[in-house]
């Protein structure tokens, strides 16, 4: 599997976006965090409580910029 070091950041972004959506369903993300990292989503949930997608996106983009190549991908550099 390639780029496994990016999995946690990507999964965190997906969890946060999903948590702030109207049709919240985070069961599979919670399962993935437990199985892949031996962790739960409690701290991530605390970061998302009371925020909308628009409010959380700058923080998500900061995580993705730091820990993944997502920005390069969206600019067509990969």
PyMOL commands that set and color helices and strands:
alter all, ss='L'
color gray80, all
select helices_A, chain A and resi 4-19+27-37+42-48+53-67+70-74
alter helices_A, ss='H'
color red, helices_A
deselect
rebuild
show_as cartoon
